[in-house]
Amino acid sequence: ASPGRYPETSEHPHRQRMLTPLLPRLGPASTSPLRAGPVTLAAPELLLLADGGGALSSTADELAGSLFGASLFPWLAMLYWLKHPTVGAPPGVTFGLTFLLAFVFGSIPAAIGAGALFGVSLADADWLHGSAESLLAITNCVVVFGFRDAIDVEEKGVRAPAADEASLRAAATALGSLSALSAVAVFASGGASVHTPWLGGIGNAPAGLWPAEPSNALSMPTWVIHTSSLVEWLLGVGVARGEAPA
């Protein structure tokens, strides 16, 4: 038989000692003439592919974190522009987009906690994920109400009283505080784990209904708040388009 990729181990025993610890055995020992020796060795490029998934995931997480932090500066610039007297942005919208900073500064410690406590990303720690995502949902709701009030002013000539704007701010602040407390309560209980469900998993399907469910599946409250934040943002875009011609 013609020699294989690697020389016969009987002639080069040092090659066997050098390569066997580095490259995994793909099958049992064999004396088939189609193999070069008793050990079938994986090509190095296959090892790189096998490890590539984790490396790519780690790189993506680092890139996302960098972009998340860098996006803060243009956002602050936009808020400064929105609050300029010549812009005339609806007060509710301005407050709502400013309240997004609560989501930003709430997500940062939540992500650090998920990594430090459990060694996972924020998306995989249900109770931290849900509490942080709820801050985004609150932001979107405030923005929608702000645009709605602005449209009422243009179409009906009715401006929302200052008391309503103050109530909106107070409600957003109170809900944001409750979101933070929902995470603090889980941590203070002393029994927090990476997959402890947010808000106690209210509405979760019965255990064992889906035997193959992944360990990092979202609880029902987290799934609802995650989905609703997207729907709210789409609604906000729609009312913003209605305000644009004015």
DRENVEX-532544 format. One line per 8 residues: for each residue x, y, z of N, C-alpha, C. Coordinates in steps of 0.02 Angstrom, whole numbers, plus 50000, padded with zeros to 5 digits. Layout:
<rs>
X/Y/Z/X/Y/Z/X/Y/Z  ...
</rs>
This chain:
<rs>
50042/49940/50000/50000/50000/50000/50044/50062/50000  50020/50113/49967/50059/50175/49964/50056/50209/50031  50108/50246/50049/50108/50280/50115/50054/50332/50118  50027/50342/50178/49975/50392/50188/50005/50460/50199  49962/50504/50228/49984/50573/50239/50040/50576/50290  50036/50533/50340/50086/50532/50392/50128/50468/50385  50192/50468/50397/50234/50409/50391/50212/50355/50439  50229/50292/50422/50212/50236/50464/50241/50246/50535
50199/50235/50585/50222/50246/50653/50274/50196/50674  50275/50136/50642/50326/50087/50660/50396/50110/50640  50399/50153/50588/50464/50179/50566/50481/50244/50601  50429/50280/50623/50441/50345/50654/50401/50348/50720  50423/50311/50770/50385/50311/50833/50381/50380/50865  50431/50423/50852/50428/50489/50883/50371/50530/50854  50353/50516/50789/50297/50552/50759/50232/50535/50796  50226/50471/50815/50165/50451/50850/50160/50486/50917
50216/50491/50954/50214/50523/51019/50200/50597/51013  50224/50628/50958/50214/50700/50949/50143/50717/50927  50115/50676/50881/50051/50695/50851/49991/50669/50890  49997/50611/50920/49939/50582/50953/49910/50626/51007  49949/50659/51050/49918/50702/51101/49887/50764/51072  49908/50784/51012/49885/50847/50984/49822/50839/50943  49815/50783/50908/49760/50773/50862/49717/50716/50887  49650/50723/50886/49607/50673/50915/49601/50610/50873
49587/50554/50906/49574/50492/50871/49503/50493/50844  49496/50481/50779/49430/50482/50748/49397/50414/50747  49434/50361/50758/49405/50295/50756/49450/50246/50792  49429/50184/50797/49469/50134/50832/49530/50115/50792  49579/50085/50826/49639/50062/50791/49620/50012/50738  49656/50015/50682/49641/49971/50627/49705/49953/50591  49704/49895/50560/49761/49873/50519/49744/49875/50446  49690/49913/50428/49670/49916/50358/49726/49946/50316
49739/49918/50255/49792/49946/50213/49776/50015/50188  49713/50038/50197/49696/50105/50174/49718/50158/50224  49740/50136/50283/49761/50184/50334/49837/50182/50341  49865/50236/50360/49938/50240/50364/49964/50208/50427  49924/50200/50477/49947/50172/50540/49890/50155/50585  49902/50135/50646/49849/50114/50691/49807/50172/50717  49828/50234/50706/49790/50291/50730/49770/50334/50672  49706/50350/50666/49682/50396/50614/49683/50466/50643
49717/50512/50610/49728/50578/50637/49688/50630/50598  49661/50678/50635/49623/50732/50603/49670/50784/50576  49653/50811/50519/49694/50864/50490/49688/50926/50534  49741/50965/50541/49739/51025/50584/49684/51074/50564  49670/51079/50499/49619/51127/50478/49550/51107/50504  49539/51041/50515/49475/51020/50543/49469/51040/50616  49526/51039/50651/49525/51061/50721/49508/51134/50726  49532/51175/50680/49516/51246/50680/49443/51257/50667
49414/51217/50621/49343/51225/50607/49301/51204/50667  49324/51150/50702/49286/51127/50760/49286/51179/50815  49340/51216/50823/49344/51266/50876/49319/51334/50852  49305/51341/50787/49288/51406/50760/49224/51435/50786  49173/51391/50802/49109/51417/50825/49117/51457/50888  49153/51431/50937/49163/51468/51000/49203/51531/50990  49253/51527/50947/49295/51586/50935/49254/51642/50901  49213/51623/50852/49172/51672/50817/49120/51703/50865
49091/51660/50908/49042/51686/50956/49074/51735/51004  49134/51719/51028/49168/51764/51074/49185/51831/51040  49207/51827/50977/49223/51888/50940/49160/51930/50929  49105/51898/50913/49042/51934/50902/49019/51969/50965  49026/51935/51023/49006/51966/51086/49049/52027/51102  49114/52021/51090/49159/52077/51103/49143/52136/51057  49129/52121/50992/49113/52173/50945/49048/52208/50963  48998/52168/50984/48934/52197/51003/48942/52242/51063
48983/52222/51112/48994/52263/51170/49028/52329/51152  49076/52326/51107/49111/52387/51086/49063/52434/51049  49023/52408/51004/48976/52450/50967/48923/52479/51013  48902/52439/51062/48852/52463/51110/48878/52523/51147  48940/52520/51171/48969/52576/51207/48981/52636/51162  49005/52623/51101/49020/52679/51055/48957/52715/51033  48900/52679/51031/48837/52711/51008/48811/52762/51057  48837/52762/51118/48812/52809/51169/48826/52882/51149
48884/52894/51119/48903/52963/51103/48860/52995/51049  48846/52961/50993/48800/52992/50945/48730/52999/50973  48710/52954/51018/48644/52960/51048/48640/53022/51092  48692/53036/51131/48693/53097/51172/48691/53159/51128  48726/53156/51072/48725/53213/51026/48655/53224/50998  48620/53170/50982/48551/53176/50957/48505/53206/51010  48514/53184/51073/48472/53212/51126/48484/53287/51135  48546/53307/51129/48562/53379/51134/48527/53417/51078
48528/53388/51019/48496/53421/50962/48420/53424/50971  48390/53369/50996/48317/53367/51005/48294/53419/51054  48334/53433/51105/48314/53479/51157/48329/53552/51140  48358/53563/51082/48372/53632/51061/48306/53668/51047  48298/53729/51068/48234/53765/51060/48211/53770/50988  48256/53771/50940/48235/53779/50870/48207/53715/50840  48216/53659/50873/48192/53596/50845/48118/53585/50859  48097/53600/50919/48026/53593/50935/48003/53521/50939
48045/53476/50961/48025/53406/50968/47973/53399/51023  47925/53354/51014/47874/53344/51067/47907/53326/51133  47885/53357/51187/47917/53344/51253/47915/53271/51273  47860/53237/51259/47855/53166/51277/47906/53124/51240  47916/53140/51176/47964/53103/51136/48035/53115/51162  48049/53178/51178/48116/53195/51204/48129/53158/51269  48079/53158/51313/48089/53122/51376/48097/53047/51364  48057/53019/51319/48060/52947/51305/48128/52927/51279
48155/52964/51232/48221/52948/51204/48276/52959/51255  48265/53006/51301/48313/53016/51355/48310/52958/51404  48249/52932/51415/48240/52877/51462/48275/52813/51436  48290/52811/51372/48326/52753/51346/48394/52745/51381  48420/52800/51408/48484/52795/51444/48476/52750/51505  48415/52745/51532/48404/52699/51588/48415/52627/51565  48392/52612/51504/48404/52545/51476/48479/52533/51465  48513/52584/51440/48585/52577/51427/48623/52563/51491
48612/52607/51541/48649/52601/51603/48623/52544/51648  48563/52519/51632/48539/52459/51667/48566/52395/51636  48576/52396/51570/48601/52336/51536/48674/52324/51551  48712/52377/51562/48784/52368/51574/48797/52327/51637  48771/52346/51696/48783/52303/51755/48750/52235/51749  48693/52231/51714/48661/52166/51705/48705/52119/51664  48735/52146/51611/48780/52105/51570/48842/52084/51609  48869/52132/51648/48928/52115/51689/48910/52062/51740
48852/52068/51771/48830/52019/51820/48820/51950/51789  48791/51947/51729/48781/51882/51696/48847/51848/51682  48896/51888/51661/48962/51859/51646/49000/51840/51709  48998/51884/51760/49037/51871/51821/49006/51815/51863  48940/51813/51867/48907/51764/51911/48899/51696/51878  48884/51696/51812/48866/51634/51780/48908/51617/51718  48949/51664/51696/48990/51652/51637/48951/51647/51572  48894/51683/51568/48853/51683/51507/48840/51755/51485
48813/51762/51426/48793/51828/51402/48727/51848/51435  48710/51912/51430/48649/51937/51461/48587/51901/51433  48588/51884/51369/48531/51852/51337/48515/51784/51368  48565/51752/51399/48554/51684/51427/48537/51684/51501  48538/51741/51533/48520/51746/51604/48449/51775/51608  48399/51733/51615/48330/51753/51604/48309/51812/51647  48322/51809/51712/48296/51861/51757/48332/51928/51745  48395/51926/51726/48430/51988/51709/48408/52014/51641
48398/51968/51595/48376/51985/51527/48307/52019/51529  48260/51989/51566/48193/52017/51568/48190/52085/51600  48225/52094/51655/48223/52159/51690/48255/52213/51647  48310/52197/51612/48341/52248/51569/48297/52263/51509  48268/52212/51479/48226/52223/51420/48164/52263/51436  48139/52257/51498/48080/52295/51516/48093/52370/51515  48154/52391/51528/48171/52462/51524/48165/52488/51453  48182/52445/51404/48174/52464/51334/48100/52469/51316
48060/52423/51342/47988/52425/51329/47957/52488/51356  47978/52509/51416/47952/52571/51445/47970/52631/51401  48032/52631/51378/48054/52685/51333/48010/52691/51272  47997/52634/51241/47957/52634/51179/47886/52659/51192  47857/52638/51248/47789/52661/51264/47787/52737/51274  47837/52764/51308/47838/52836/51319/47845/52873/51253  47887/52848/51208/47895/52880/51143/47830/52879/51103  47795/52822/51105/47730/52817/51069/47681/52868/51097
47675/52872/51163/47628/52921/51193/47649/52992/51176  47714/53005/51174/47737/53072/51157/47718/53091/51086  47726/53047/51039/47705/53061/50970/47630/53067/50964  47594/53026/51002/47521/53029/50999/47496/53098/51022  47526/53123/51076/47506/53189/51100/47523/53243/51049  47580/53236/51015/47599/53286/50965/47551/53285/50906  47528/53226/50886/47480/53221/50830/47413/53252/50850  47393/53242/50913/47331/53273/50937/47335/53349/50934
47393/53376/50949/47401/53449/50946/47392/53473/50875  47421/53438/50827/47417/53460/50758/47348/53450/50728  47316/53394/50744/47252/53378/50712/47193/53410/50748  47196/53413/50814/47139/53437/50853/47151/53503/50887  47213/53525/50885/47230/53588/50918/47226/53582/50993  47231/53522/51019/47226/53511/51091/47293/53488/51117  47321/53527/51161/47385/53510/51190/47374/53475/51257  47411/53422/51267/47404/53386/51331/47426/53431/51388
47389/53433/51441/47408/53476/51498/47474/53455/51527  47507/53502/51560/47572/53489/51590/47567/53433/51641  47509/53427/51673/47500/53375/51723/47506/53306/51692  47481/53298/51630/47486/53234/51595/47558/53216/51580  47596/53266/51558/47666/53254/51544/47703/53234/51608  47687/53267/51662/47719/53251/51726/47700/53180/51748  47637/53161/51735/47614/53094/51754/47650/53041/51712  47662/53056/51649/47698/53009/51606/47769/52999/51630
47801/53052/51649/47869/53047/51675/47870/53007/51741  47821/53021/51784/47819/52986/51848/47805/52912/51838  47760/52896/51791/47744/52826/51778/47805/52789/51751  47840/52820/51704/47900/52788/51676/47953/52776/51729  47962/52826/51772/48012/52820/51825/47993/52765/51874  47929/52761/51892/47906/52709/51939/47914/52640/51909  47894/52632/51845/47900/52566/51813/47974/52546/51805  48016/52595/51790/48087/52580/51785/48116/52557/51851
48093/52589/51905/48117/52568/51972/48094/52498/51988  48032/52481/51969/48006/52413/51981/48046/52362/51940  48066/52380/51880/48106/52334/51839/48172/52319/51873  48204/52372/51899/48267/52361/51934/48257/52319/51997  48203/52333/52033/48190/52295/52095/48175/52222/52081  48146/52207/52022/48131/52137/52006/48194/52096/52000  48249/52128/51976/48313/52093/51972/48347/52090/52040  48343/52146/52077/48374/52148/52144/48343/52096/52189
48277/52086/52184/48242/52038/52227/48266/51967/52214  48277/51951/52151/48302/51883/52134/48372/51874/52163  48414/51924/52154/48483/51918/52179/48484/51914/52255  48442/51954/52288/48442/51956/52361/48413/51892/52392  48375/51854/52353/48346/51793/52379/48398/51740/52396  48458/51747/52366/48511/51700/52379/48507/51635/52339  48452/51627/52302/48445/51565/52263/48446/51577/52188  48474/51634/52167/48474/51650/52096/48521/51603/52058
48496/51579/52002/48536/51539/51956/48532/51571/51888  48571/51546/51841/48574/51578/51776/48506/51576/51741  48466/51524/51754/48402/51518/51719/48342/51528/51765  48352/51563/51821/48295/51580/51863/48248/51624/51823  48184/51605/51817/48139/51644/51773/48123/51712/51801  48118/51761/51758/48101/51829/51777/48027/51830/51799  48012/51868/51852/47945/51874/51880/47915/51806/51899  47959/51760/51918/47935/51694/51938/47910/51650/51882
47921/51672/51820/47898/51632/51763/47823/51629/51756  47789/51684/51771/47716/51686/51766/47695/51667/51695  47649/51619/51690/47624/51599/51624/47666/51548/51588  47719/51523/51620/47760/51472/51587/47720/51409/51572  47738/51375/51518/47707/51312/51502/47726/51260/51554  47685/51209/51563/47700/51157/51613/47768/51125/51600  47804/51109/51653/47869/51078/51646/47862/51010/51611  47908/50996/51566/47908/50933/51530/47865/50932/51468
47831/50988/51453/47790/50990/51392/47832/50982/51330  47892/51014/51330/47939/51007/51276/48004/50979/51304  48012/50913/51302/48072/50883/51333/48137/50908/51303  48135/50929/51240/48197/50950/51207/48209/51025/51213  48173/51059/51257/48181/51132/51263/48252/51148/51287  48285/51196/51254/48353/51213/51275/48355/51244/51345  48411/51237/51378/48417/51261/51446/48411/51336/51452  48428/51372/51398/48425/51445/51400/48362/51473/51367
48310/51432/51363/48247/51457/51335/48219/51512/51379  48187/51562/51348/48160/51618/51386/48098/51598/51424  48089/51627/51483/48027/51618/51519/47973/51659/51484  47910/51645/51501/47855/51680/51467/47858/51756/51479  47869/51781/51541/47873/51853/51549/47929/51886/51508  47987/51853/51505/48042/51881/51466/48026/51880/51392  47996/51825/51370/47978/51820/51299/47927/51874/51281  47878/51885/51324/47826/51935/51310/47856/52005/51307
47898/52022/51356/47926/52090/51357/47975/52100/51300  48009/52045/51280/48057/52050/51225/48019/52062/51159  47965/52026/51150/47926/52034/51088/47889/52100/51087  47861/52119/51144/47822/52181/51146/47865/52242/51133  47928/52240/51155/47972/52298/51143/47981/52309/51068  47984/52255/51029/47990/52262/50956/47925/52290/50927  47868/52264/50950/47804/52288/50924/47794/52362/50942  47812/52380/51002/47805/52450/51023/47848/52496/50981
47909/52473/50965/47953/52515/50924/47925/52524/50854  47897/52471/50825/47866/52477/50759/47806/52524/50762  47768/52521/50816/47712/52568/50825/47738/52639/50831  47793/52647/50867/47822/52714/50874/47845/52742/50807  47874/52699/50764/47894/52721/50697/47833/52744/50657  47778/52707/50666/47717/52724/50629/47690/52792/50650  47687/52806/50714/47661/52871/50735/47711/52926/50720  47776/52909/50718/47825/52960/50700/47815/52981/50627
47799/52934/50584/47786/52951/50514/47724/52995/50508  47675/52984/50553/47616/53026/50552/47631/53096/50575  47681/53105/50618/47700/53171/50642/47745/53206/50593  47781/53169/50551/47833/53199/50508/47807/53254/50462  47749/53246/50426/47727/53299/50381/47715/53365/50416  47694/53362/50480/47681/53424/50517/47745/53459/50534
</rs>
